[in-house]
Amino acid sequence: MRLPRNSRLLCFLLSLSFIPPFILVFSLLAWLDESMKICLPFSLNRISTQAHQSLSCQAKSYTSISSKGTGLKAIMSEVNGDGISTGIKQGNGNGKQQGKLAGFLTSQKETFLDDLKKGNGNGWTVVMGNEAGDLDSIASSISYAYLSAALTAQRSVPLILTPANLMKLRPENLLAFELSSFPVESLLHPEQLPISTTELSSLGVKFGLVDHNRLLPPFGDHTRDGTVESIIDHHEDEHSHLDAEIREIQIPTGSSASLVTKHFMKEWKSSLSSSPAGQKGSPIPSELATLLLSAILIDTTGLKPDRKATETDYQAASFLYPISTLSTTTTPNPDNTSAVDSQQNGDGHIISFSTDGSNIPQDLTILTEKLQDTKMDVSSLTTSQLLLRDYKEYSLPTSSSEYPTLKIGLSTVPLGFKKWLSKEPNGFESLLEETNEYMEEKTLDIEGILTSFKNGQGKSRRELALIVRRSGGVIKSHEQANKVLKELKKGLETNSDLLDLSKWDKDNKGAISAWENHNDQVVFWKQGNVKSTRKQVAPILRDLVASLN
C-alpha cells in the first residue's frame, strides 16, 4: 500500500524522534562550515578525541598545517630562522603555530595522566618504541597511537622511553618534531607517570609495541596474558606475545614507520577519498605524514636501495609524500591511477617511487641530508652522552653456573674512533676510563660500541668495540673477564659474512694500538660489512653468550 506524500513526511519526522538528541546535535555541529561553527561547553575526550577536538569549546585551538605554506623550502625557512629548539610554543612570538598532531599529543597525555591518577587505565593502549629512542621508534609510536585513535576509535597514547631531559641528545629528532609542528614537551615519558611502569597493566592498560617485539622488563612479564595487543616491527622475531591481536614482523624492511604506514594505509586512503576536501578534510593531518616520512628517510638514507630501503619503504613513501607538508601539491586525488612523477601528481595512493631510487624528489634528498647532518653533529657530546644517545640493553642467558646471565649494552655512535679519541684529553685511556664509569652506572657486564660514520671520501664506514667489565658485576675476576672476551672475540670474527671484522689500528698503523695494551678487557675492530648494524650484531652476540660456559 502506498502512503500519501504527507503521510511519508510524517513517518520521516516520527523516525527522527527515535534518534537520541545528542547524535542529532553532534551531526549538525560536524556539518556546519568552519565559519559557522559553534561548540559544546564540555569535554568530549571520554567519547572520542577527534570529537573533542572538533566539537568541544574546551579543545585547544590548533592550526591545520595544511592551510599554511607547504613544501620543504617553506617549512625549513621557519626552522632555520630559529634554529632547532626543544619545542614549538604556541604564540611564542616567532610566528610558529602548533598543528593538529600537537593537539592530539597534548590532549591524550593530559587525559591519560588524569585517568591514572584516578586509578583507572581501562580502555587505554600505551604505544611504545624501543629504548634507543631513535626517530623511527618515536615516529612509529606517535603515528600508531594517532592513527589507531582517529581511524579505529582506540584510546591510545604514545610513551617515549627516552627520559625527557635526554631528548636533546638526538637533535635529528628535534628537527623532525619541528618539521611536524609539535613541541617536545607534548610527549609523555615514563618518569612523568604517577605510578611505576610495572603497575600500568594492573590498572587495565594494554600495550602496543613498535620497532621491537618483546615487552621490556620495566613493564613486567606479560609474555602470554594478552597485555600486549599489537606488534609492528622489522627486527628479528623473539617469539613473544604470540597471542597479540596484531602481530606484523617483516624482515627485511628499512623502517618500522613504513610498516605502520602499511598497516593503516587502507583506512587512511578511505579517509582521504571520503572527504570532498581531500587531505584538508581527512582526520589525519599532513604533519603526521611528514613525521613518518622523515623517519623512513633517515633509516633508509634517503630511500637508497643499497641502504636498507625495500619495496615496502618505497610504497609507504610514495603514499606519504603527496599528503605531507613537504609536498607542494595540496589536492591529493585518491582515484588517480596514473603512475607519473609524484612531485606533479597529488595522488598519495597509486604512484610509486622507483625502487632504484631514480625518481626520488629533490626535496626528500635535501631533507635526508639535513637530518643526517644534524644526526652526525655530536661534537659537543661527552663519552657518556655518546654511549647513551642510541643505546639498547639486553639480559642474555649463558651456559655458565658462575655467571648465568650477562647484562649487555650496545651503543650506536655516529663518530669514528679516531676522531673520538682525538676529543679525549688522554686519548684511549680517557675513553676506557669513561666507558668503565658508564658500565658501572648501568651495572653492565659487557658494553659494545658500534660506530657509523663517513670517511674523508664520503664513504660509509663502521667499527666495533667490545669491553668486558672486570669487577663489580657477575664476572668476578680478571681471568673470567679475559676468558669471556676471548670467546666472544673468536665468535664475532668467525661471522665473516655478516661482519667481516679486522684489527683496528687507525691510531698507529703498522704498530701496536693503544687498545692492545688492555686486550684482556677490550678489543677494537674495523667492520668490513657496513650494512650490518646493531640489528645484526645483537642476535650474533645473543647466540655467542648462550654458549659461554
Buried (B, 14 or more C-beta within 10 A) or exposed (E): EEEEEEEEEEEEEEEEEEEEEEEEEBEEBEEEEEEEEEEBEEBBBEBBBBBBBBBBEEBBEBBBBBEBEBBBEEBBEBBEEEEBBBBBBBEEEEEBBBBBBBBBBBBBBBBBBEBBEEEEBEEBBBBBBBBBBBBBBBBBBBBBBBBBBBBEEBBBBBBBBBBBEBBBBBBBBBBBBBBBBBBBBBBBBBEEBEBEBEBBBEBBBBBBBBBBBBBBEEBBEBBEEEBBBBBBBBBBBBEBBEEBEBBBBBEEBBBBBBBBBBBBBEBBBEBBBEBEEBBBEBBBBBBBBBBBBBBBBBBBBBBBBEBBBBEBBBBBBBBBBBBBBBBBBBEBBBEBEEEEEBBEBBBBBBBBBEBEBEBBBEBBBBBBEBBBEBBBEBEEBEBBBBBBBBBBBBEBEBEBEEBEBBBBBBBBBBBBBBEBBEBBEEBBBBBBEBBBEBBEEBEBBBBBBBBBBEEEEEEEBBBBBBBBBBEEBBBEEEEBBBBBBBBBBEBBBEBEEBBBBEEBBBBEEEEEBBBBEBBBBBBBBBBEBBEBBBEBBBBBBBEBBEEBE
